[in-house]
């Protein structure tokens, strides 16, 4: 059969499957026992022999993925120290049964495939929320003990054991719709928005029982408010009103109803996009007035205009900033291009997408970035550093349409990731990754 895979390679393969007598995924491969078999261990410590397969259909099946230079994926059906035997999942470069050399670098090379063994990704695939066939993990605590799963206009808290607690609307709310996007550091408070008794979207906090607390609106004319930032200690929440208002809450009370930037008329502007640095130390906004976009940063009680922003004729449609706000990525004109700054906006460069069609979704305190990308065959989740090093993450193999998933959130610590991926029935299930 040729020499087996080195132990150091085997133990870091992305392996998905069920042990005979178990029901766990993913698996850790301990050692190779044949050209297509391995001794494996599940997260509970149960061990057993598994066999390489093209899909995870039965106990004892295990799926190991390899990728060609275009991102196409293959199931590995035999493995030696130099060659992998492949069956295409979402690829057409190599025919089924081809024996192909491989590398471990993750660098696409013609006439080779690669397998990712640079990290031992600890991945947990959760069941859908109660009475639902799918759900999306969209927020995570810094401790990794609690997550938020959203499906349509409902949301739940969930832990790694799959215990769900539904978040509830406030008493008297005119609609049960609610959206939760942030957690504080220990996961004891979740932040988002829901409806109040007047029919307005309102910043909302939920405790671990799912009970809602609505934050106040400013006096005067009422308008919808949407939460865009929440601090680790739960003391600070930032909300926006769509186009005209930015509200800062401190310990549940309004501390700032931020005045418009001084460089635009107070009644002739709108905020195109508003986002916070990771812990709400600064607030960034694209400010539109009279056909021109400017960038501003509100911090320490005042606005600073970013005069170096080069594309004043294009709208800023999204942004992500690290803990200090110095390292920032902005989306321009709906993703037509991205810019980045490492000095708070003094200078800008083009953000180099780490994968084809990569889209950021969230950023940690140290500027670790997560999101999704799209190659010739599928979407897939990824995580990358500010230095543009990035890794493709495993989704849920064996699905029918090739959609592998996306990462929607990363903890402030840069350790825990929350996202989703399609299962074999093409339903999106929550996925949690641990980068330690």
C-alpha positions as CSV (number, residue, x, y, z in Angstrom):
1,X,0.0,0.0,0.0
2,X,3.0,2.3,0.1
3,X,4.2,3.9,3.3
4,X,1.4,5.3,5.5
5,X,0.9,9.0,6.1
6,X,3.2,10.5,8.7
7,X,1.6,10.7,12.2
8,X,2.0,14.4,12.2
9,X,0.0,14.7,9.0
10,X,-2.7,12.2,10.0
11,X,-3.5,13.8,13.3
12,X,-4.3,17.2,11.7
13,X,-6.4,16.1,8.8
14,X,-9.9,17.5,8.6
15,X,-11.9,14.3,9.2
16,X,-15.7,14.1,9.4
17,X,-17.7,11.1,10.3
18,X,-19.3,8.7,12.8
19,X,-17.6,6.1,14.9
20,X,-19.2,2.7,15.0
21,X,-21.2,3.0,18.2
22,X,-20.9,6.8,18.3
23,X,-22.5,9.8,16.8
24,X,-19.9,12.5,16.7
25,X,-18.4,14.8,14.1
26,X,-15.7,15.8,13.5
27,X,-13.2,13.1,14.4
28,X,-9.5,13.1,15.3
29,X,-7.5,10.6,13.3
30,X,-4.9,8.9,15.6
31,X,-3.0,6.7,13.1
32,X,-3.4,5.0,9.8
33,X,-4.2,1.3,9.9
34,X,-4.5,0.7,6.1
35,X,-4.6,2.6,2.8
36,X,-8.1,3.7,3.4
37,X,-8.6,3.1,7.2
38,X,-7.7,4.9,10.4
39,X,-8.0,4.6,14.1
40,X,-10.1,7.6,15.1
41,X,-11.4,9.3,18.3
42,X,-14.5,11.3,18.9
43,X,-14.7,14.3,21.3
44,X,-16.0,12.1,24.1
45,X,-12.9,9.9,24.0
46,X,-14.5,6.9,22.2
47,X,-12.2,5.3,19.7
48,X,-12.8,3.0,16.7
49,X,-11.7,2.2,13.1
50,X,-13.1,4.3,10.3
51,X,-12.8,4.0,6.5
52,X,-12.4,6.7,4.0
53,X,-15.6,7.4,2.1
54,X,-17.1,9.8,-0.4
55,X,-19.8,10.9,1.9
56,X,-20.8,10.3,5.6
57,X,-23.8,8.0,5.3
58,X,-23.1,5.3,7.9
59,X,-21.2,4.8,11.1
60,X,-17.6,4.1,10.3
61,X,-17.5,6.4,7.3
62,X,-15.0,9.2,7.4
63,X,-14.6,12.0,4.9
64,X,-11.2,13.7,4.3
65,X,-11.1,16.6,1.8
66,X,-8.4,17.6,-0.7
67,X,-8.5,20.7,-2.9
68,X,-7.2,21.5,-6.4
69,X,-5.7,24.7,-7.6
70,X,-9.1,26.2,-8.4
71,X,-10.6,25.4,-5.0
72,X,-12.5,22.3,-6.2
73,X,-13.0,19.6,-3.5
74,X,-12.4,15.9,-3.6
75,X,-13.0,13.0,-1.2
76,X,-9.8,11.1,-0.4
77,X,-10.5,7.3,-0.8
78,X,-6.9,6.0,-0.4
79,X,-3.8,7.7,1.1
80,X,-0.1,7.0,1.2
81,X,2.8,9.2,2.1
82,X,3.0,10.6,-1.4
83,X,-0.3,10.0,-3.2
84,X,-4.0,10.5,-2.6
85,X,-6.7,8.7,-4.6
86,X,-9.5,11.1,-5.3
87,X,-13.3,11.1,-6.1
88,X,-14.6,14.5,-7.1
89,X,-17.2,16.3,-5.0
90,X,-17.3,19.7,-6.6
91,X,-14.5,19.6,-9.0
92,X,-13.5,18.6,-12.6
93,X,-9.7,18.9,-12.8
94,X,-8.9,15.3,-11.8
95,X,-11.0,12.2,-12.8
96,X,-12.4,9.9,-10.2
97,X,-9.8,7.3,-9.1
98,X,-6.9,9.5,-10.0
99,X,-3.8,9.2,-7.8
100,X,-2.4,12.6,-7.3
101,X,0.6,14.1,-5.4
102,X,-0.3,16.4,-2.6
103,X,1.1,19.2,-0.5
104,X,0.4,20.5,3.0
105,X,0.9,24.2,2.5
106,X,-2.5,25.2,1.3
107,X,-0.9,26.8,-1.7
108,X,-2.6,25.9,-5.0
109,X,-0.2,24.1,-7.3
110,X,-0.9,22.8,-10.8
111,X,-1.3,19.0,-11.1
112,X,-1.4,18.7,-7.3
113,X,-4.0,18.8,-4.6
114,X,-3.6,20.1,-1.1
115,X,-4.8,19.1,2.3
116,X,-4.9,21.5,5.2
117,X,-3.0,20.1,8.2
118,X,-1.7,23.5,9.5
119,X,-4.3,23.6,12.2
120,X,-6.2,21.1,14.2
121,X,-9.5,22.8,13.7
122,X,-11.9,22.0,16.6
123,X,-15.3,22.2,15.0
124,X,-18.8,21.6,16.4
125,X,-21.8,21.2,14.2
126,X,-25.0,22.0,16.1
127,X,-28.5,20.8,15.5
128,X,-31.0,23.3,14.2
129,X,-33.0,25.3,16.9
130,X,-36.1,23.5,18.2
131,X,-38.9,23.2,15.6
132,X,-36.6,24.5,12.9
133,X,-34.8,22.7,10.1
134,X,-31.9,25.2,10.0
135,X,-30.2,28.1,11.8
136,X,-27.2,30.5,11.5
137,X,-24.7,31.1,14.3
138,X,-24.2,34.8,14.2
139,X,-22.7,35.9,17.6
140,X,-20.3,34.4,20.1
141,X,-19.1,35.2,23.6
142,X,-15.4,35.6,24.4
143,X,-15.4,32.5,26.6
144,X,-16.9,30.3,23.9
145,X,-19.6,29.1,26.3
146,X,-22.6,30.7,24.6
147,X,-23.6,31.6,21.0
148,X,-26.5,33.2,19.2
149,X,-28.4,31.3,16.5
150,X,-30.8,33.2,14.2
151,X,-33.4,31.8,11.9
152,X,-35.8,34.2,10.1
153,X,-37.0,36.6,12.8
154,X,-36.3,34.4,15.8
155,X,-33.1,33.9,17.8
156,X,-31.8,31.5,20.4
157,X,-28.9,31.2,22.9
158,X,-27.1,27.9,22.5
159,X,-24.1,26.2,24.1
160,X,-21.7,23.6,22.7
161,X,-23.8,20.8,24.0
162,X,-26.7,22.0,21.9
163,X,-28.9,23.3,24.7
164,X,-31.2,26.0,23.2
165,X,-32.9,28.9,25.0
166,X,-35.2,31.1,22.9
167,X,-35.0,34.9,23.0
168,X,-38.4,36.5,23.6
169,X,-39.9,39.8,22.5
170,X,-40.6,42.4,25.1
171,X,-44.1,42.4,26.7
172,X,-46.4,44.5,24.6
173,X,-44.3,44.4,21.5
174,X,-46.3,44.9,18.3
175,X,-44.3,42.2,16.5
176,X,-42.5,39.0,17.7
177,X,-39.7,39.7,15.2
178,X,-36.3,40.2,16.8
179,X,-32.6,40.1,15.7
180,X,-29.6,39.4,18.0
181,X,-26.1,40.2,16.8
182,X,-23.7,40.7,19.8
183,X,-22.8,39.1,23.1
184,X,-20.8,40.5,26.0
185,X,-17.6,38.8,27.0
186,X,-19.0,36.1,29.3
187,X,-22.2,35.6,27.3
188,X,-24.5,36.7,30.1
189,X,-26.1,39.5,28.0
190,X,-27.1,39.5,24.3
191,X,-27.7,42.6,22.3
192,X,-29.7,43.3,19.2
193,X,-33.0,45.0,18.4
194,X,-36.7,44.1,18.6
195,X,-40.1,45.9,18.4
196,X,-41.5,48.1,21.2
197,X,-45.2,48.7,22.0
198,X,-45.2,51.7,19.6
199,X,-44.1,49.5,16.6
200,X,-40.5,50.9,16.5
201,X,-37.3,48.8,16.3
202,X,-35.6,49.3,19.6
203,X,-32.2,48.4,21.0
204,X,-32.7,45.3,23.1
205,X,-30.8,43.4,25.7
206,X,-31.6,39.7,26.6
207,X,-30.4,37.8,29.7
208,X,-29.6,34.1,29.8
209,X,-33.3,33.2,30.3
210,X,-34.2,35.0,27.1
211,X,-36.0,37.9,28.8
212,X,-35.9,41.2,26.9
213,X,-35.1,44.6,28.2
214,X,-35.8,47.6,25.8
215,X,-33.5,50.6,25.9
216,X,-35.1,54.0,25.8
217,X,-35.6,56.2,22.7
218,X,-34.7,59.8,22.7
219,X,-37.6,62.2,23.4
220,X,-39.4,63.8,20.5
221,X,-40.2,62.3,17.2
222,X,-39.8,58.5,17.3
223,X,-37.9,56.4,14.8
224,X,-36.4,53.0,14.3
225,X,-33.1,52.3,16.1
226,X,-30.8,49.4,15.2
227,X,-27.9,48.1,17.3
228,X,-24.5,48.3,15.7
229,X,-22.0,47.8,18.6
230,X,-21.8,46.3,22.1
231,X,-18.9,46.2,24.5
232,X,-17.4,43.2,26.3
233,X,-18.4,44.5,29.7
234,X,-22.0,45.3,28.5
235,X,-21.7,48.9,29.6
236,X,-21.8,50.5,26.1
237,X,-24.2,49.9,23.3
238,X,-24.4,51.9,20.0
239,X,-27.5,52.2,17.9
240,X,-28.3,54.1,14.7
241,X,-31.6,55.2,13.1
242,X,-31.0,54.3,9.6
243,X,-29.8,57.6,8.2
244,X,-29.7,60.4,10.6
245,X,-29.0,59.6,14.3
246,X,-26.3,57.7,16.3
247,X,-27.2,57.0,19.9
248,X,-24.7,55.8,22.6
249,X,-26.0,54.1,25.7
250,X,-24.0,53.7,28.9
251,X,-25.4,51.2,31.4
252,X,-28.7,51.2,29.7
253,X,-29.2,55.0,29.6
254,X,-28.7,57.4,26.7
255,X,-25.3,59.1,27.2
256,X,-24.8,60.6,23.7
257,X,-27.2,61.6,21.0
258,X,-24.4,62.4,18.7
259,X,-24.6,65.7,16.8
260,X,-23.9,65.6,13.0
261,X,-20.3,66.2,11.9
262,X,-19.4,69.8,11.6
263,X,-18.4,69.6,8.0
264,X,-22.0,68.8,6.7
265,X,-25.2,70.8,7.2
266,X,-27.2,69.3,10.1
267,X,-30.3,68.7,8.1
268,X,-28.8,67.8,4.7
269,X,-26.8,64.6,5.3
270,X,-27.2,60.9,5.9
271,X,-25.0,58.2,7.3
272,X,-24.4,55.6,4.6
273,X,-22.9,53.1,6.9
274,X,-22.1,53.1,10.6
275,X,-19.9,50.6,12.5
276,X,-18.0,50.5,15.7
277,X,-14.5,49.3,16.7
278,X,-14.6,46.0,18.4
279,X,-15.3,47.3,21.9
280,X,-17.1,50.5,21.0
281,X,-14.1,52.8,21.6
282,X,-14.7,54.6,18.3
283,X,-17.6,54.9,15.8
284,X,-17.0,55.1,12.1
285,X,-19.5,56.5,9.6
286,X,-19.7,57.2,5.9
287,X,-21.3,60.6,5.7
288,X,-23.2,61.5,2.5
289,X,-24.0,65.1,1.5
290,X,-24.7,66.7,-1.8
291,X,-23.3,63.9,-3.9
292,X,-20.1,63.5,-1.9
293,X,-19.1,60.8,0.6
294,X,-16.8,61.6,3.5
295,X,-15.5,59.4,6.3
296,X,-15.7,60.4,10.0
297,X,-14.7,58.8,13.3
298,X,-16.4,59.8,16.5
299,X,-14.3,59.2,19.6
300,X,-13.9,60.9,23.0
301,X,-16.9,63.1,22.4
302,X,-16.1,64.6,19.0
303,X,-15.9,63.9,15.3
304,X,-12.7,63.7,13.3
305,X,-13.0,63.9,9.5
306,X,-10.9,61.3,7.5
307,X,-9.6,63.7,4.8
308,X,-7.5,61.0,3.1
309,X,-10.6,58.9,1.9
310,X,-10.0,58.7,-1.9
311,X,-13.4,57.7,-3.3
312,X,-15.7,60.5,-2.4
313,X,-17.9,59.8,-5.4
314,X,-18.7,56.2,-4.2
315,X,-20.8,55.2,-1.1
316,X,-19.3,53.4,1.8
317,X,-21.5,50.4,2.4
318,X,-19.9,48.6,5.3
319,X,-16.9,48.6,7.5
320,X,-15.0,46.6,10.2
321,X,-12.5,47.9,12.7
322,X,-10.2,46.3,15.4
323,X,-10.2,47.1,19.1
324,X,-8.5,50.4,18.6
325,X,-10.1,51.4,15.4
326,X,-6.7,51.9,13.8
327,X,-7.0,48.8,11.5
328,X,-10.1,49.2,9.5
329,X,-11.5,47.6,6.3
330,X,-14.2,49.4,4.3
331,X,-16.5,48.1,1.6
332,X,-17.1,50.6,-1.2
333,X,-20.0,50.7,-3.6
334,X,-21.6,47.5,-2.4
335,X,-18.4,45.4,-2.6
336,X,-17.0,46.7,-5.9
337,X,-13.8,47.1,-4.0
338,X,-12.4,47.3,-0.5
339,X,-9.9,49.6,1.2
340,X,-7.8,49.1,4.3
341,X,-6.0,51.4,6.7
342,X,-3.6,50.5,9.6
343,X,-3.2,54.1,10.9
344,X,-6.8,55.1,11.6
345,X,-7.4,56.5,8.2
346,X,-4.3,58.6,7.6
347,X,-3.4,56.4,4.6
348,X,-5.3,53.8,2.6
349,X,-4.4,50.8,0.4
350,X,-6.5,48.3,-1.5
351,X,-7.5,45.3,0.6
352,X,-6.2,42.1,-1.0
353,X,-8.8,39.5,-0.9
354,X,-7.2,36.3,0.6
355,X,-9.5,34.1,-1.6
356,X,-11.5,34.7,-4.7
357,X,-14.6,36.8,-4.0
358,X,-13.7,36.9,-0.2
359,X,-16.1,39.0,1.8
360,X,-15.4,40.1,5.4
361,X,-18.0,39.5,8.1
362,X,-16.4,40.4,11.4
363,X,-13.2,41.4,13.0
364,X,-11.6,40.6,16.4
365,X,-9.7,42.9,18.7
366,X,-6.4,42.0,17.1
367,X,-7.8,42.4,13.6
368,X,-8.3,38.7,12.8
369,X,-10.9,38.7,10.0
370,X,-13.5,36.1,9.2
371,X,-16.0,35.8,6.4
372,X,-16.9,33.7,3.3
373,X,-15.4,33.3,-0.1
374,X,-16.5,31.8,-3.4
375,X,-14.4,29.7,-5.8
376,X,-15.5,27.9,-9.0
377,X,-17.5,25.4,-7.1
378,X,-18.7,26.6,-3.8
379,X,-18.8,29.1,-1.0
380,X,-16.6,28.4,2.0
381,X,-15.7,29.9,5.4
382,X,-12.3,31.4,6.1
383,X,-10.3,33.2,8.8
384,X,-7.3,35.4,8.2
385,X,-4.8,37.7,9.8
386,X,-4.2,41.4,9.1
387,X,-1.1,40.3,7.2
388,X,-3.4,38.7,4.7
389,X,-2.5,35.1,5.8
390,X,-5.7,33.2,5.6
391,X,-7.0,29.6,6.1
392,X,-10.0,27.9,4.5
393,X,-12.2,26.4,7.2
394,X,-14.1,23.1,7.0
395,X,-17.8,23.3,6.5
396,X,-20.2,20.2,6.5
397,X,-19.0,17.8,3.9
398,X,-21.3,15.6,1.8
399,X,-23.8,18.2,1.1
400,X,-25.7,18.2,-2.2
401,X,-25.1,21.7,-3.6
402,X,-21.4,22.4,-2.8
403,X,-22.2,25.2,-0.4
404,X,-19.8,24.7,2.4
405,X,-20.5,27.7,4.6
406,X,-19.5,31.0,6.0
407,X,-18.2,32.6,9.2
408,X,-20.5,35.3,10.6
409,X,-18.7,36.3,13.9
410,X,-15.5,36.0,15.8
411,X,-14.9,36.5,19.5
412,X,-13.0,39.6,20.6
413,X,-10.2,37.3,21.6
414,X,-9.9,35.8,18.1
415,X,-10.4,32.3,19.4
416,X,-14.1,31.3,18.8
417,X,-15.9,31.6,15.5
418,X,-19.6,31.2,14.7
419,X,-21.1,30.5,11.3
420,X,-23.1,28.0,9.4
421,X,-22.9,25.4,6.5
422,X,-25.2,23.3,4.4
423,X,-25.7,19.7,5.6
424,X,-26.5,16.8,3.3
425,X,-30.1,17.9,3.0
426,X,-29.1,21.4,2.0
427,X,-30.2,22.9,5.3
428,X,-27.9,25.5,7.0
429,X,-26.8,24.3,10.4
430,X,-24.8,26.3,13.0
431,X,-21.1,25.6,13.1
432,X,-18.7,26.6,15.9
433,X,-14.9,26.6,15.3
434,X,-12.2,26.9,18.0
435,X,-8.8,28.2,16.7
436,X,-6.8,27.2,19.8
